[in-house]
């Protein structure tokens, strides 16, 4: 993300602190990152939603040797589009 121009960094304790949610800080989103061979999308989305507490959130995920993917609510994505 920094290579793409974002001024962000990993959150301390991977979002386990009550005041620092998500895995990446420095963007307008609460970002949850998962790198796991077994995709547990429902669990990850629930975690991201709960941590976001109504703020916009992103779930960035991948399995080994695959590209990174982003999951977010469709309503959020639609609201961000300029048509």
C-alpha positions in Angstrom: 0.0 0.0 0.0 2.9 2.4 0.7 4.2 1.7 -2.8 0.9 2.9 -4.1 1.2 6.2 -2.2 -0.7 5.4 1.0 0.9 6.8 4.2 -0.1 3.8 6.4 1.5 1.4 8.8 0.7 -1.8 10.7 -1.4 -1.3 13.7 0.2 -2.4 17.0 -1.0 -5.8 18.2 -3.0 -6.3 15.0 -6.1 -4.5 16.2 -6.3 -6.1 19.6 -6.1 -2.8 21.4 -9.5 -1.1 22.2 -8.3 2.2 20.7 -6.6 0.8 17.6 -8.8 -1.4 15.5 -7.9 -3.1 12.3 -4.5 -4.3 11.1 -3.4 -1.2 9.1 -3.6 2.4 10.3 -3.3 5.6 8.3 -6.3 5.4 5.9 -10.0 6.4 6.3 -10.8 2.6 6.5 -10.6 0.1 9.2 -8.5 -2.5 7.4 -8.4 -6.2 8.3 -5.7 -8.3 6.7 -5.7 -12.1 6.4 -3.2 -14.3 4.8 -4.4 -17.8 5.2 -4.8 -21.0 3.2 -8.3 -21.7 4.4 -10.7 -18.9 3.5 -13.1 -18.1 6.3 -14.9 -15.2 4.6 -17.9 -15.0 6.9 -15.8 -15.0 10.0 -13.4 -12.3 8.6 -16.2 -10.1 7.4 -17.9 -10.3 10.8 -14.6 -9.4 12.5 -14.0 -6.4 10.1 -17.6 -5.2 10.6 -17.4 -5.4 14.4 -14.1 -3.7 14.6 -15.2 -0.9 12.2 -18.1 0.1 14.5 -19.9 1.8 11.6 -16.8 3.2 9.9 -15.9 2.1 6.3 -14.0 -1.1 6.3 -11.9 -3.2 4.0 -10.9 -6.9 4.2 -7.6 -7.5 2.3 -6.9 -11.2 1.9 -5.0 -13.9 0.0 -3.8 -17.4 0.0 -0.2 -18.3 -0.8 0.9 -17.6 -4.4 -2.3 -15.7 -5.2 -2.8 -12.0 -5.6 -4.2 -9.8 -2.8 -8.0 -9.3 -3.0 -10.3 -6.8 -1.3 -13.7 -7.4 0.1 -16.0 -4.6 1.2 -19.7 -3.9 1.4 -21.3 -3.3 -2.0 -23.2 -0.3 -0.6 -19.9 1.2 0.5 -18.2 0.7 -2.9 -21.2 2.1 -4.7 -21.2 5.2 -2.5 -17.5 5.8 -3.4 -18.1 5.7 -7.2 -18.4 8.8 -9.3 -21.0 8.0 -12.0 
